[in-house]
Each structure stands twice: as C-alpha cells, then as structure tokens.
Amino acid sequence: MFDPRGANGKKVKENTMQLNKVFENITLVCIVLSSVLLVIDNPLYDPDSIEMKIVKYMDLVFTVLFFVEAMIKLIAKGLLVNNLGPI
C-alpha cells in the first residue's frame, strides 16, 4: 500500500520545498507585487490601453502562482489530517 508520508513519497519533497525559506520569500515578494498591482489598477483607466492589458496579464500570472503555492502547501501538509500544524 502506498504511504504518502514515506521516505520516497512526494509528500516529503513538497514538504521540504514548502518549508524552504526561499520558497516563503518568493511567496512574500509575489504578495507585495500583487498588492502594488492592485494599487495601480483603476476602473477609470481605459481597459484597452497597453498598461491595463499588462495589469490584467500580471493579475492572471499572480493568480496562477498563488494557486500553485496553495496546492503545494495542501499536498505537503495535507488537507484535513496533518501533523505539521495549520495550513
């Protein structure tokens, strides 16, 4: 039977990556950049302008990055049952 917490399981690799300080710092930088992007975004600007198209594209990129980060944490720590603390 497959044990996801085994020494050769994926869970160990994701847990190592999630606990890595570089991973956490990159996540924090993405949060700050996403917040700056929210300040730049304004509904009064022309939605067809190149700046607003870039803002929309960057918003999509950050959404995907945050989704991937959440999935890594869910895989590493588990959804309902875990022994590593809260998600």
C-alpha positions in Angstrom: 0.0 0.0 0.0 1.3 3.5 -0.9 2.2 5.7 2.1 2.3 9.4 1.1 4.4 10.1 4.1 7.0 7.5 3.2 10.7 8.4 2.7 10.3 8.1 -1.1 6.8 9.7 -1.3 6.0 13.0 -3.0 4.8 14.4 0.3 8.4 14.6 1.7 9.6 16.6 -1.4 6.7 19.0 -1.3 7.1 19.4 2.5 10.8 20.2 2.1 10.0 22.8 -0.6 7.2 24.4 1.4 9.4 24.8 4.4 12.2 26.2 2.4 12.9 29.9 3.3 13.5 30.7 -0.4 10.0 29.4 -1.2 8.5 31.5 1.5 10.4 34.7 0.5 9.4 34.3 -3.1 5.8 34.0 -2.0 6.1 37.1 0.1 7.5 39.0 -2.9 4.6 37.9 -5.0 2.2 39.1 -2.4 3.8 42.5 -2.3 3.9 42.8 -6.1 0.3 41.7 -6.3 -0.6 44.4 -3.8 1.2 47.1 -5.8 -0.6 45.9 -8.8 -3.9 46.4 -7.0 -2.9 50.0 -6.3 -2.1 50.6 -10.0 -5.4 49.1 -11.2 -8.1 51.7 -11.6 -11.5 51.2 -13.2 -11.4 54.7 -14.7 -8.5 53.9 -16.9 -9.1 52.8 -20.5 -9.3 49.0 -20.4 -7.9 48.8 -23.9 -4.7 50.6 -23.0 -1.4 48.7 -23.0 -0.9 49.4 -19.3 -4.3 47.9 -18.3 -3.6 44.9 -20.5 -0.3 44.3 -18.7 -2.1 44.7 -15.4 -4.7 42.1 -16.4 -2.0 39.7 -17.6 0.1 40.1 -14.4 -3.0 39.6 -12.3 -3.6 36.3 -14.1 0.1 35.3 -13.5 -0.2 36.0 -9.8 -3.5 34.1 -9.5 -1.8 31.1 -11.1 1.3 31.4 -8.8 -0.9 31.7 -5.7 -2.9 28.7 -6.8 0.3 26.6 -7.3 1.6 27.8 -3.9 -1.7 26.7 -2.2 -1.6 23.3 -3.9 2.0 22.7 -2.8 1.0 23.5 0.8 -2.0 21.3 0.6 0.0 18.4 -0.7 2.8 19.0 1.8 0.7 19.4 4.9 -2.5 17.5 4.0 -6.0 18.9 3.7 -7.8 17.5 6.8 -5.4 15.4 8.7 -1.8 16.5 9.2 0.8 16.6 11.9 2.6 19.8 10.8 0.2 22.4 12.1 -2.4 24.6 10.5 -2.3 25.3 6.7 
